[in-house]
Amino acid sequence: MTPRYGSPPEQNRRYRRRPGAYGVLWRDGRVLVTFQDAPCPEFQLPGGGIDPGESPLRALYREVLEETGWRIGAPRRLGAFRRFTYMPEYDLWAEKLCMIYLARPIRQIAPPSEPGHSAHWLNPRAAVDRLGNPGDAAFLAGAIRWLR
């Protein structure tokens, strides 16, 4: 069973499943995260929705590049979690199925192309405290224990 983080689903509300791929991007003792300024300003693990016909790994490479401007290498799946949330940018109540990967940022090739996103290098423990959802924070905390 895939663990759930955040609020439980609301009774009598219909949710659309929205799979996504997200990265714990670790390099030289720091993690690369994205800051999204809208609809709610928050730090996040870089990543996002998997397009129809797209594999989770292809989505991870694409989303990380869009949100941070970095190319990544050697992705390794850490696990997955679910969360139920409203996505105002899509006017959608979603059951997000978040697949989390550990990957190494290789090279920045451009600034973030995703509107409202900026890339930030943070101390891993500070990043755990600043991430906007508890699932992201839990996977990063697990990676810290594993990598140290």
C-alpha positions in Angstrom: 0.0 0.0 0.0 1.3 3.4 -0.9 1.5 5.7 2.1 -0.6 8.9 2.2 0.7 12.2 3.5 -1.3 15.3 4.2 -5.1 15.6 4.6 -7.3 12.6 4.0 -9.7 12.7 1.0 -12.9 14.6 1.7 -16.0 12.5 1.7 -18.3 12.9 -1.4 -15.5 14.7 -3.4 -14.3 13.2 -6.6 -10.6 13.1 -7.2 -8.7 12.5 -10.4 -5.5 10.5 -10.1 -2.5 12.6 -11.2 0.8 10.6 -11.3 4.0 12.6 -11.1 7.7 12.1 -10.8 9.8 14.1 -8.3 13.5 14.2 -7.5 15.6 14.4 -4.4 18.6 16.0 -6.1 21.7 15.6 -3.9 25.2 17.0 -4.7 28.1 17.9 -2.5 26.1 17.7 0.7 23.3 20.0 -0.5 19.9 19.5 -2.2 18.5 21.3 -5.2 14.9 22.3 -4.7 12.5 24.6 -6.6 10.6 27.5 -5.2 7.1 28.0 -6.8 5.7 31.4 -6.2 2.1 30.7 -7.2 -0.6 29.6 -6.5 0.9 29.1 -3.0 4.5 30.2 -2.5 6.5 27.1 -1.3 9.6 25.1 -1.7 9.2 21.7 -3.4 11.1 18.8 -4.7 11.5 19.4 -8.4 9.2 17.4 -10.6 5.6 17.3 -11.7 2.9 15.5 -13.7 3.5 12.7 -16.1 2.1 13.5 -19.5 0.0 10.8 -21.3 2.3 8.3 -23.0 5.3 9.6 -21.0 7.4 7.4 -18.7 8.0 8.5 -15.1 11.7 8.8 -15.8 11.2 10.9 -18.9 8.8 13.1 -16.9 11.4 13.5 -14.2 14.1 14.6 -16.6 11.7 17.1 -18.3 10.2 18.5 -15.1 13.6 19.0 -13.3 15.0 20.8 -16.4 11.9 23.0 -16.6 11.8 23.9 -12.9 15.6 24.2 -12.2 17.4 24.4 -15.5 19.6 21.4 -14.4 20.3 18.1 -16.2 20.3 15.1 -13.9 21.9 11.7 -14.0 21.6 8.2 -12.4 18.0 8.4 -11.1 17.1 5.7 -8.6 13.5 5.2 -7.4 13.1 5.7 -3.6 9.4 5.0 -3.4 6.0 6.7 -3.8 3.3 8.4 -1.7 -0.2 9.8 -2.3 -1.7 13.1 -1.3 -5.1 14.6 -1.9 -5.2 18.2 -2.8 -6.8 20.9 -4.9 -4.8 22.1 -7.8 -6.1 25.6 -8.6 -4.0 26.0 -11.7 -6.0 23.1 -13.3 -9.2 23.6 -11.3 -8.8 20.0 -10.2 -9.2 18.0 -7.1 -6.4 15.5 -7.4 -5.1 12.3 -5.9 -1.5 12.9 -6.6 0.6 9.7 -6.9 4.1 11.1 -6.3 7.0 8.8 -7.4 10.2 9.9 -5.8 13.7 9.4 -7.2 17.2 10.1 -6.0 19.3 11.7 -8.7 22.5 13.7 -9.1 22.3 17.2 -10.6 25.0 17.1 -13.4 25.0 20.5 -15.0 22.9 23.6 -15.2 22.2 24.4 -18.8 19.7 27.2 -18.5 17.6 29.2 -16.0 14.2 27.6 -15.1 11.8 27.8 -18.0 8.7 27.0 -15.8 7.0 30.4 -15.0 7.2 31.3 -11.3 9.9 28.7 -10.5 13.4 29.3 -9.2 16.2 26.9 -8.3 17.8 26.9 -4.8 20.5 24.9 -3.2 19.7 24.2 0.5 21.3 22.4 3.4 19.3 19.1 3.5 18.0 19.5 7.1 16.9 23.1 6.4 15.2 21.9 3.2 13.2 19.2 5.2 11.8 22.1 7.3 11.0 24.3 4.3 9.4 21.9 1.9 5.7 22.6 1.4 4.3 19.2 1.7 4.9 16.4 4.3 5.5 13.7 1.7 8.4 15.6 0.1 9.8 16.3 3.6 9.5 12.6 4.6 11.3 11.3 1.5 14.1 13.9 1.8 14.5 13.0 5.5 14.8 9.4 4.6 17.4 10.2 1.9 19.4 12.2 4.5 19.6 9.1 6.8 20.5 6.8 3.9 23.2 9.1 2.3 25.0 10.1 5.5 
